[in-house]
Amino acid sequence: MNYEIIGDSDNPLLKVKLSRGEMIKLERGAMVYMSDVEIKGKMNSKGSGIGGMFSAIGRGLTSGESMFVTEATGTADDGEIGIAPSVPGKIIPLRVGIQQYRLNTGAFLACDNSVNYKMVSQSVGKAFFGGTGGLFVMETEGSGDLFVNAFGDLLEIEVAPNKPVTIDNDHVIAWDRNLDYQIKVASGTFGFTSGEGLVNHFTGSGKVIIQTRNVCSLALAIRPYIPKNN
């Protein structure tokens, strides 16, 4: 799969070239334009029939992701599709294979057909306090290119055995699968003394990808200016 990320850093677009029969998977509703490409929606599961339907429903209920995923297939040797996320911010590719990742809710944009993800369970404490998919979190598998998007810029933070890192929960996009993490209150009673709320405490060796802005903070900032109905 040949691709190019074009546009400025605030509003990029992922341009993908597809040969005849070549296919990629993308977030539902992310297609901007296409030429010599056919798209179709399918249940977000590996199975088919009734079993696949219940698997897709289960993913939606446990992770908050869509029950459906879009598949784009080239119908000629020079097919092209433009893909963009729903919020302004950077797009970056992650090479999946030897290194596998876990993704926060809303981070997935597109991937090779050879890349997939499964839902893995996490502790009740992490599910109750975290924004990483309820009782389950997305974990990649396979080999190929995976594209994630963010609100704002995307930066990498290194975690080392002697240097754990604490990150605001709403800023976490993806992290190395081998990293351990705990979700806790930043300080005081539910973080009220510092205003940070919930944080992810990462330990081990690997990297965490963060976004420099988060939608929740933006929503709180503009909320006082939204007219209210009488």
ABEGO torsion letter per residue (X at the ends): XBBBBBEBAABBBBBBBBBBGBBBBBBBGABABBBGBBBBBBBBBABBEAAAAAAAAAAAAAAGBBABBBBBBBABAABBBBBBBABBEBBBBBBBGABBBBBBBGABABBBAABBBBBBBBBAAAAAABAAGEABBBBBBEBEBBBBBBBEBBBBBBBBAABBBBBBAAABABBBAABBBBBBBABEBGGAAAGAEBBBBBBEBEBBBBBABBAAAAAAAAAAABBBBX
